[in-house]
Amino acid sequence: MAMISPKSLLQVPSPTCLSSAKYGQFLSVTTTPTFSPKRTPLTLITTRSAKKPSRLIMGASASSFSADIGEVLSDVSIFSTAGQPVLFKDLWDQNEGIAVVALLRHFGCPCCWELASSLKESKEKFDSSGVKLIAIGVGTPNKARLLAERLPFPMDCLYADPERKAYDVLGLYYGLGRTFFNPASAKVLSRFDALRKAVKNYTIEATPDDRSGVLQQGGMFVFKGKQLLYARKDEGTGDHAPLDDIFEICCKVPVA
C-alpha cells in the first residue's frame, strides 16, 4: 500500500520493528491480542494509598492507575528537541507543581499537529494559571524539531519518546485496530477546519523512521507534583481530550 497524502488523518504502518522497552516489573499485562505479541496493552493495578485520592481522578478507559504512578514515571528518560536525555521528574515541580502532559501519537500524525496547535494556542492561558504544558510525541528529536519549526510549536515544551517508554508505563493503546478502525477516530471530522489549518506546513518527513510507531495512540494526563489528578487515554486517532475541560480541572486543583 502506498503512503497516503498529508491530508489524510492516518499513516501507513510497517509490519517490522515492533519491540520496545518493557516495564513488566511495574505493570500487569493483559492478554488482549494486538498487532504484535510484543506490544500487548499494559494495565496498571490500583493500590491503596496513604493519601485520600482526589475526586478529580478519572479512569482511563478500562485501566486503573496505581497510586505511585508518578513515582514510576519519574525515572523514565525521554529527549528534548535538542537530543538531550531528560527524566520525567525534571519536567515539572515534583512537590506541588501542576502539569498537563499531552502524549501525542507521533510527530508525523496530522491529528497530532492539530492537537499541538491547540496546545500552543492555549499555552498562555495555562501559563497564567501556573500550569505547565508538556507535549511528548513518538519519534526521534529531529522529528520533533520538524513539527516545532513548521507548525510552529515552542521547543521548550516538546519532548521525544522514540522507544515509547512513557506510553508503555501509562498503558496507552496500541495496535492496527485502534489506529485505523476505532469509531472514536471519526470525532476528528467535526474539527476538519482546525485540522486543515494546522497541517498548512505539514511534512510527512516527521513520521518516525520506525514505522511501528504510527500504531501508537496518545492520551492526556494532569499531575500535581507526583499525584495523578486526571487521566484519559485516546480511544482512537484524533480522539483528544477537550482542552477547556483540562483547564477547568486544573483550576479546581486545591491549593496547598
Stockholm file with secondary structure:
# STOCKHOLM 1.0

chainA/1-256         MAMISPKSLLQVPSPTCLSSAKYGQFLSVTTTPTFSPKRTPLTLITTRSAKKPSRLIMGASASSFSADIGEVLSDVSIFSTAGQPVLFKDLWDQNEGIAVVALLRHFGCPCCWELASSLKESKEKFDSSGVKLIAIGVGTPNKARLLAERLPFPMDCLYADPERKAYDVLGLYYGLGRTFFNPASAKVLSRFDALRKAVKNYTIEATPDDRSGVLQQGGMFVFKGKQLLYARKDEGTGDHAPLDDIFEICCKVPVA
#=GR chainA/1-256 SS CCCCCTTSSCCCCCSSCCCCCCCTTTCEECCCCCSSGGGCCEECCCCCCSSCCCTTCCCBTTBCCCTTHHHHHHTCEEEETTSCEEEGGGSSCTTTCEEEEEEEEETTCHHHHHHHHHHHHHHHHHHHTTEEEEEEEESCHHHHHHHHHHTTCCGGGEEECTTCHHHHHTTCCBSHHHHHTCGGGGGGGGGHHHHHHHTTTCCGGGSCSSGGGGGBCCEEEEEETTEEEEEEECSSTTCCCCHHHHHHHHHTSCCC
#=GC SS_cons         CCCCCTTSSCCCCCSSCCCCCCCTTTCEECCCCCSSGGGCCEECCCCCCSSCCCTTCCCBTTBCCCTTHHHHHHTCEEEETTSCEEEGGGSSCTTTCEEEEEEEEETTCHHHHHHHHHHHHHHHHHHHTTEEEEEEEESCHHHHHHHHHHTTCCGGGEEECTTCHHHHHTTCCBSHHHHHTCGGGGGGGGGHHHHHHHTTTCCGGGSCSSGGGGGBCCEEEEEETTEEEEEEECSSTTCCCCHHHHHHHHHTSCCC
//
